[in-house]
Amino acid sequence: MTMDYPHEPVLLREVVEALSIVPDGIYVDCTVGSGGHSEAIARELGPGGRLVCLDRDPDAVDISRERLNFLGQRLIIAQAGFAALVDFLQERGIEQVDGVLLDLGLSSYQLEKSGRGFSFLREEPLDMRMDPGLSKSAFDLVNTASMQELEKILKEYGEEKRARVIAKKLVRTREGRPIRTSLELAELVCAVSPVRRGRKVRHPATKTFQALRIAVNHELDQLASFLEKIPAVMREGGRLVIISYHSLEDRIVKQRMEKWEHPCTCPPDFPQCVCGNKPLFIRVGKRPFRPSSREIAMNPRARSASMRVAERVLQ
């Protein structure tokens, strides 16, 4: 049976160009999703090139395995989180790679067909786990976390200004009955959020769903761990491409890339560097790459995408 691939990869042309693909190189897609970026990368590879694909979501792995089966033995694909990439490569005897893509967004499949409550527009079980093997779901957080914990999650991970009001509403509601579905959660948030009108106004539950998803999947911890380890497996001249979709992720990526490029820890009044820290990467463009207005019109989910690129240099 042939599978449908509904997801439109964000910044597809820009990703392929940024990776500066060497036909016989080894490339990694750390969040393969439904395989759109990976297929485009694979088409640029020669007979000696290899592609490594990871995803925490077992459904994504199944979909992409079929989509990329034309690579044969040149494809390595597995269910694993991107924070485990370095160990994953070393276990398979791969010491260095030529390019790494990390797309931190949700795929259309996860939003529309996974049935795990990622979307506030669908009546689905309140789950939000990218890896079904994780111990706590969004249901567990919403129904057992204290009001203070919920407020902190919404404020820190969603940058939600109404965090306290929303947290109080959730706690009061669950005292009478559990909050079981994504649509129920969305309606509770809407009930305590002011009505706003306009073409570009976000759904009132957007930040709440973002915050809970980040908390459930430990996304920021995963990203920090990935950024700490990734220099060890990047070949000189190799490109690291990261696409983020909200300010929390983008800020972490930006700060780490700046630190890689300017690692000196000497006081600013020192006449010359004595700490001996050498750059690990240089940034390709100081500002992030963003989707064109044409791409956003064709794929509205791309509107918040921010792509940053860095190239590995020898110390």
C-alpha positions in Angstrom: 0.0 0.0 0.0 1.3 3.4 -1.0 1.2 6.0 1.8 0.1 9.6 1.5 2.7 12.3 2.4 0.6 15.4 3.1 3.3 17.4 5.0 4.8 20.3 3.1 8.4 20.7 4.2 9.3 24.1 5.4 12.1 26.1 3.7 12.8 23.0 1.5 15.0 24.7 -1.1 16.8 26.8 1.5 17.6 23.6 3.6 19.1 21.8 0.6 21.2 24.8 -0.3 22.3 25.4 3.3 23.5 21.9 3.7 25.8 22.3 0.7 25.5 18.6 -0.1 28.5 16.6 -1.1 27.3 13.6 -3.2 29.4 11.0 -1.3 28.8 12.6 2.1 26.8 11.4 5.2 23.8 13.5 6.2 21.4 13.3 9.1 17.8 14.3 9.4 17.3 14.3 13.2 13.5 14.7 13.0 12.5 12.9 9.8 8.7 13.4 10.2 7.1 12.2 6.9 10.4 12.5 5.1 10.0 15.6 2.9 13.3 17.1 3.7 15.0 13.7 3.7 13.8 12.9 0.3 15.1 16.2 -1.1 18.5 15.5 0.5 18.6 12.0 -0.8 18.0 13.1 -4.3 21.3 15.1 -4.1 23.3 12.1 -2.9 25.5 10.0 -5.2 26.1 6.2 -5.0 28.5 6.7 -2.1 26.3 9.0 -0.1 24.4 7.9 3.0 21.4 9.3 4.9 20.6 8.8 8.6 17.1 9.5 9.8 15.8 9.6 13.3 12.4 10.5 14.9 10.9 9.9 18.3 7.6 9.1 16.7 7.3 5.5 15.5 4.6 6.5 13.0 7.0 8.9 11.4 9.7 6.3 11.1 7.3 3.9 9.4 6.1 6.5 6.9 9.6 7.7 6.1 11.0 4.2 5.8 8.6 3.5 2.9 9.1 6.9 1.3 12.9 6.6 1.4 13.2 2.9 0.5 14.8 3.7 -2.9 18.0 4.4 -1.0 18.4 0.8 0.0 21.4 0.1 2.1 22.4 3.8 2.0 19.6 4.6 4.5 19.8 4.2 8.2 16.5 5.0 9.9 15.4 4.4 13.5 13.1 5.5 16.3 15.3 7.7 18.5 15.4 11.2 19.8 17.8 13.8 18.3 19.5 14.2 21.7 20.8 10.7 21.3 22.3 11.3 17.9 26.0 11.2 18.8 25.6 7.9 20.7 23.5 6.5 17.8 26.2 7.3 15.3 29.0 6.0 17.4 27.2 2.7 17.9 27.1 2.3 14.2 30.7 3.2 13.6 30.0 6.6 12.1 32.6 9.0 13.5 31.8 12.1 11.5 29.0 13.4 9.2 28.9 16.1 6.6 25.6 17.7 7.4 22.8 17.7 10.0 19.3 19.0 9.8 17.1 19.5 12.9 13.6 20.6 12.2 11.9 21.3 15.5 8.3 21.6 14.2 5.4 19.3 14.2 4.5 17.5 11.0 1.0 17.7 9.4 0.6 14.0 10.2 1.2 14.6 13.9 -1.3 17.5 13.9 -4.0 15.9 11.7 -3.7 12.1 11.9 -1.7 11.0 14.9 -4.7 11.1 17.2 -2.6 12.3 20.1 -4.1 15.6 20.8 -1.5 17.9 19.3 -4.1 20.1 17.7 -6.6 22.3 19.5 -9.0 21.9 16.6 -9.7 18.2 17.0 -11.4 16.0 19.6 -8.6 13.6 20.5 -7.2 12.1 23.7 -5.1 14.6 25.5 -1.7 12.9 25.0 0.9 15.0 23.1 3.7 12.5 23.5 5.9 12.3 20.4 7.3 9.1 21.7 4.4 7.0 23.1 6.8 5.3 25.4 7.2 8.5 27.6 5.8 8.0 31.0 3.8 11.2 31.4 1.2 12.6 28.9 -0.5 15.9 28.7 -3.5 14.3 30.4 -1.2 13.5 33.4 0.1 17.1 33.6 -3.2 18.8 33.2 -4.9 16.6 35.7 -2.3 16.1 38.4 0.2 19.0 38.4 -0.3 21.7 41.0 -1.7 25.1 40.0 1.8 26.5 40.6 3.4 23.9 38.3 0.9 24.5 35.6 1.3 28.2 35.8 5.1 27.8 35.6 4.8 25.5 32.5 2.5 27.9 30.7 4.6 31.0 31.6 8.0 29.5 30.8 7.3 27.3 27.9 4.4 29.1 26.3 5.2 32.7 27.3 1.5 32.9 28.1 0.6 36.2 29.8 -2.6 34.6 31.2 -0.8 31.6 32.7 -2.2 32.0 36.2 -5.8 32.5 35.0 -5.6 29.5 32.7 -4.0 27.3 35.4 -6.7 28.2 37.9 -9.4 27.4 35.4 -7.9 23.9 34.7 -7.5 23.1 38.4 -11.1 24.2 39.2 -12.5 22.2 36.3 -10.6 18.9 37.1 -11.9 19.1 40.7 -15.3 18.1 39.2 -14.1 15.9 36.3 -10.9 15.0 34.5 -9.9 17.0 31.4 -9.7 14.2 28.9 -9.5 15.7 25.3 -7.7 18.3 23.3 -10.9 20.1 22.3 -12.0 20.2 25.9 -8.7 21.8 26.9 -8.9 24.3 24.1 -12.5 25.3 25.1 -11.4 25.8 28.7 -8.6 28.1 27.6 -11.0 30.0 25.3 -13.4 30.5 28.2 -11.0 32.6 30.2 -9.3 34.3 27.2 -10.5 37.6 25.6 -12.0 37.3 22.2 -9.7 38.8 19.5 -10.6 39.3 15.9 -8.4 39.6 12.8 -6.9 37.6 10.0 -3.6 37.0 11.8 -4.8 36.5 15.4 -3.7 33.2 16.9 -6.1 30.8 18.5 -6.2 31.5 22.3 -5.0 28.0 23.1 -1.9 28.1 20.9 0.5 29.0 23.7 -1.1 26.5 26.1 -0.7 23.6 23.7 2.8 24.7 22.9 3.8 24.8 26.6 2.3 21.4 27.4 3.9 19.7 24.4 7.3 21.1 25.3 6.9 20.0 28.9 5.6 16.5 28.0 8.4 15.8 25.5 11.2 17.7 27.5 11.9 19.5 24.2 14.2 22.3 25.5 16.3 19.8 27.5 16.6 17.7 24.4 17.7 20.7 22.4 20.3 21.8 24.9 21.7 18.2 25.1 21.9 18.0 21.3 23.7 21.3 21.0 26.2 20.3 23.6 27.2 17.1 21.8 26.8 17.9 18.1 30.3 19.5 17.5 31.9 16.1 18.2 30.5 14.4 15.1 30.6 17.3 12.5 33.3 17.1 9.9 35.2 20.2 9.0 33.1 22.2 6.5 30.0 20.3 7.6 26.8 22.3 7.9 24.4 22.3 10.8 20.9 23.5 9.9 18.2 24.1 12.6 14.7 25.2 12.0 12.7 26.5 15.1 9.2 27.8 15.4 9.1 29.8 18.6 11.3 32.2 20.4 12.3 29.9 23.2 14.0 27.4 20.8 15.4 30.1 18.5 16.9 31.9 21.4 18.7 28.8 22.6 20.0 28.0 19.1 21.1 31.6 18.4 23.0 31.9 21.7 24.8 28.6 21.2 25.8 29.4 17.7 27.1 32.8 18.9 29.1 31.1 21.6 30.5 28.6 19.1 31.7 31.4 16.9 33.0 33.6 19.6 34.1 31.3 22.5 36.6 33.7 24.1 36.0 34.1 27.8 38.6 36.7 28.5 37.5 40.0 30.1 36.8 42.6 27.4 39.6 44.9 28.6 42.3 42.2 27.9 44.5 43.3 25.0 44.6 39.8 23.6 42.9 36.4 24.1 44.7 34.2 26.7 41.9 31.7 27.4 42.8 29.7 24.3 39.2 28.9 23.2 38.9 28.5 19.5 35.7 28.8 17.3 33.8 25.5 16.7 31.5 26.9 14.1 31.0 30.0 12.0 27.5 31.2 11.3 26.3 31.2 7.8 24.4 34.5 7.8 24.0 36.5 11.0 20.2 36.6 10.7 17.9 33.7 10.5 16.5 32.6 7.1 12.7 32.9 6.9 10.1 31.6 4.6 9.1 33.9 1.7 5.6 35.4 1.5 4.8 33.0 -1.3 5.7 30.0 0.8 3.6 31.3 3.7 0.7 31.8 1.4 1.0 28.2 0.2 1.8 26.8 3.7 0.6 29.0 6.5 2.3 26.8 9.1 5.6 28.0 7.8 5.0 31.6 9.0 6.8 31.3 12.3 9.8 29.2 11.0 13.3 30.5 11.6 16.3 28.7 10.1 19.9 29.2 11.4 22.9 27.7 9.8 26.5 27.1 11.1 29.6 25.6 9.4 32.1 23.5 11.4 35.6 24.7 11.5 38.8 23.1 12.9 40.1 24.3 16.2 
